[in-house]
Amino acid sequence: MYLPSFSLKGKLAFVTGATKGIGRAISLAFAESGADLILVSRTESELDNVKEEAKRYGGNVYTVCGDVNNYESIMAKMDDMIGMRPLDIFVNNVGMNIRSKAVDVTESEWNQIVDTNMKSAFFLAQGAAKRMQHNKNAKIINISSVGGHVALRTGVVYAMTKSAIIQMTKNLALEWGEYGIRVNAIGPWYFPTALTERLLENEEYKKEVVSRTPLGRVGKLEELAGTAVFLASDASNYITGQTLFVDGGMTIYGF
Ligand SMILES: NC(=O)c1ccc[n+]([C@@H]2O[C@H](COP(=O)([O-])OP(=O)(O)OC[C@H]3O[C@@H](n4cnc5c(N)ncnc54)[C@H](OP(=O)(O)O)[C@@H]3O)[C@@H](O)[C@H]2O)c1
């Protein structure tokens, strides 16, 4: 018997930024794999839509409407809904970007990007870890970016925060290994979402992206969701502190 379980049946997963793009795809894949869900975003109507879709797979779905920058309030609302039930999986997915050139970055832009991508990610991971049972194979998955690993012309502050997520993943894995909490990250290259649609609409830019991708195309959301299911499941129990680049081979490109 060498085939481990990829099922998330009976597990409770908490996903931020769950109503669009990558977070939505991960949430629905988790639901399909049997998980109960707690979904977070700032738009109630979109949460209701994803909830309806996810419930078709038969699990329980809870929604928390709020801004991740108010992480204490998000956690308090979650506790009101699930009580003492421990979390099994946390996906730290919310991220935003303002693509100013380095000389033009304002303090307000800096604060928005750093607070949303880095500060809230840390304190939400801290809150999630406190709600995970010791030695029960709990999983934290942080969403970083290829932009946190190589230099791209898409915003220095965003890149710095995504690099910080890679380092946070290693440090938290080191500290929380003794509690059985695995902490890994996913580093996506280009996937078609609201965050990237303006860039990918530019044919010249898209051509450059594709030309730097050994697999010759941008990613499909289900390809990212599959990686998240693997990292959330018992199949990845001996992996921690790693960032898995889901990038069509982009980060091996040496020219
Ligand atoms: N798409 C890509 O190609 C790509 C590549 C590399 C890395 N990433 C990373 O992947 C993650 C997801 O990106 P995406 O492209 O799926 O983004 P997206 O399409 O813009 O979706 C963002 C999601 O987060 C929610 N959200 C945004 N700000 C929030 C806040 N402050 N509080 C609570 N919820 C918030 C949004 O809903 P509301 O606006 O309704 O709150 C939405 O559900 C990000 O961390 C991003 O940096 C994406």
PDBQT file of the ligand as one rigid body, heavy atoms in Angstrom, charges set to zero:
ROOT
HETATM    1  N1  LIG A 301      -3.037  35.548 -10.897  1.00  0.00    +0.000 N 
HETATM    2  C1  LIG A 301      -1.752  35.327 -11.000  1.00  0.00    +0.000 C 
HETATM    3  O1  LIG A 301      -1.224  35.130 -12.107  1.00  0.00    +0.000 OA
HETATM    4  C2  LIG A 301      -0.871  35.333  -9.780  1.00  0.00    +0.000 A 
HETATM    5  C3  LIG A 301       0.497  35.125  -9.960  1.00  0.00    +0.000 A 
HETATM    6  C4  LIG A 301       1.325  35.098  -8.844  1.00  0.00    +0.000 A 
HETATM    7  C5  LIG A 301       0.787  35.214  -7.572  1.00  0.00    +0.000 A 
HETATM    8  N2  LIG A 301      -0.548  35.425  -7.429  1.00  0.00    +0.000 N 
HETATM    9  C6  LIG A 301      -1.064  35.535  -6.054  1.00  0.00    +0.000 C 
HETATM   10  O2  LIG A 301      -2.201  34.713  -5.904  1.00  0.00    +0.000 OA
HETATM   11  C7  LIG A 301      -3.110  35.282  -4.940  1.00  0.00    +0.000 C 
HETATM   12  C8  LIG A 301      -4.504  35.374  -5.533  1.00  0.00    +0.000 C 
HETATM   13  O3  LIG A 301      -4.432  36.171  -6.698  1.00  0.00    +0.000 OA
HETATM   14  P1  LIG A 301      -5.613  36.273  -7.759  1.00  0.00    +0.000 P 
HETATM   15  O4  LIG A 301      -4.945  36.581  -9.044  1.00  0.00    +0.000 OA
HETATM   16  O5  LIG A 301      -6.515  35.101  -7.638  1.00  0.00    +0.000 OA
HETATM   17  O6  LIG A 301      -6.353  37.597  -7.212  1.00  0.00    +0.000 OA
HETATM   18  P2  LIG A 301      -7.800  38.185  -7.550  1.00  0.00    +0.000 P 
HETATM   19  O7  LIG A 301      -8.370  37.554  -8.768  1.00  0.00    +0.000 OA
HETATM   20  O8  LIG A 301      -7.604  39.664  -7.514  1.00  0.00    +0.000 OA
HETATM   21  O9  LIG A 301      -8.687  37.715  -6.308  1.00  0.00    +0.000 OA
HETATM   22  C9  LIG A 301      -8.435  38.228  -5.040  1.00  0.00    +0.000 C 
HETATM   23  C10 LIG A 301      -9.423  37.646  -4.037  1.00  0.00    +0.000 C 
HETATM   24  O10 LIG A 301      -9.106  38.171  -2.748  1.00  0.00    +0.000 OA
HETATM   25  C11 LIG A 301     -10.190  38.946  -2.232  1.00  0.00    +0.000 C 
HETATM   26  N3  LIG A 301      -9.563  40.069  -1.532  1.00  0.00    +0.000 N 
HETATM   27  C12 LIG A 301      -8.734  41.006  -2.067  1.00  0.00    +0.000 A 
HETATM   28  N4  LIG A 301      -8.307  41.853  -1.126  1.00  0.00    +0.000 NA
HETATM   29  C13 LIG A 301      -8.875  41.443   0.042  1.00  0.00    +0.000 A 
HETATM   30  C14 LIG A 301      -8.808  41.908   1.375  1.00  0.00    +0.000 A 
HETATM   31  N5  LIG A 301      -8.077  42.982   1.698  1.00  0.00    +0.000 N 
HETATM   32  N6  LIG A 301      -9.492  41.239   2.326  1.00  0.00    +0.000 NA
HETATM   33  C15 LIG A 301     -10.244  40.153   2.013  1.00  0.00    +0.000 A 
HETATM   34  N7  LIG A 301     -10.333  39.654   0.763  1.00  0.00    +0.000 NA
HETATM   35  C16 LIG A 301      -9.662  40.306  -0.209  1.00  0.00    +0.000 A 
HETATM   36  C17 LIG A 301     -11.015  39.309  -3.467  1.00  0.00    +0.000 C 
HETATM   37  O11 LIG A 301     -12.387  39.540  -3.181  1.00  0.00    +0.000 OA
HETATM   38  P3  LIG A 301     -12.934  41.004  -2.737  1.00  0.00    +0.000 P 
HETATM   39  O12 LIG A 301     -12.252  42.005  -3.633  1.00  0.00    +0.000 OA
HETATM   40  O13 LIG A 301     -14.404  40.921  -2.952  1.00  0.00    +0.000 OA
HETATM   41  O14 LIG A 301     -12.553  41.156  -1.307  1.00  0.00    +0.000 OA
HETATM   42  C18 LIG A 301     -10.860  38.039  -4.279  1.00  0.00    +0.000 C 
HETATM   43  O15 LIG A 301     -11.701  37.023  -3.782  1.00  0.00    +0.000 OA
HETATM   44  C19 LIG A 301      -2.496  36.635  -4.554  1.00  0.00    +0.000 C 
HETATM   45  O16 LIG A 301      -1.747  36.500  -3.366  1.00  0.00    +0.000 OA
HETATM   46  C20 LIG A 301      -1.557  36.945  -5.707  1.00  0.00    +0.000 C 
HETATM   47  O17 LIG A 301      -0.494  37.787  -5.339  1.00  0.00    +0.000 OA
HETATM   48  C21 LIG A 301      -1.387  35.493  -8.497  1.00  0.00    +0.000 A 
ENDROOT
TORSDOF 0
